[in-house]
Amino acid sequence: MGLRLMFLLFSSYEIEDVRIMGGENYLVARTPETLLLGDLQRNLLSEIPWSAAASGGNEKFYFEVRETNLCYLPIEPTGPC
């Protein structure tokens, strides 16, 4: 039988996208205005403000450090360094 999850959102938005990442240990889900990050091994979930329109859906996720995940937007520098 597959994994079954149930969680309560603090926002009133509908979940648009759900992905299992990091060796099937983490959940990443999106609403129009929030990002949900979940640790499936410890049954933890965080919901943070995150505009999908502003980020363009180009987020990168890093799950290599145990009990930690990193979400960032890769950007290219403009002008001289």
Buried (B, 14 or more C-beta within 10 A) or exposed (E): EEEEEEEEBEEEEEBEEEEBBBEEBBBBBBBEBBBBBBBBEEEEBEBEEBEBEEEEEEBEBEBEEEEEBEBEEEEEEEEEE
